[in-house]
Amino acid sequence: MTLLLDLGVPPHLVQAIARHADVDITLKIYAHTNLDARREGLKRLDDHLD
């Protein structure tokens, strides 16, 4: 499911595929990886700019 979010599939569709009752559950379970990837990307940018 994380891959679907990373590929830009809207969260409400990932929610339906995962059969979660609430999109917040989907995001809490799967979006953290996406946030970690963003943080890593920002860290790399910061390291590059130093």
Summary of the structure (lengths in Angstrom):
residues: 50
radius of gyration: 13.4
end to end distance: 35.0
largest distance: 44.8
contacts: 116
relative contact order: 0.16
helix: 80%
strand: 0%
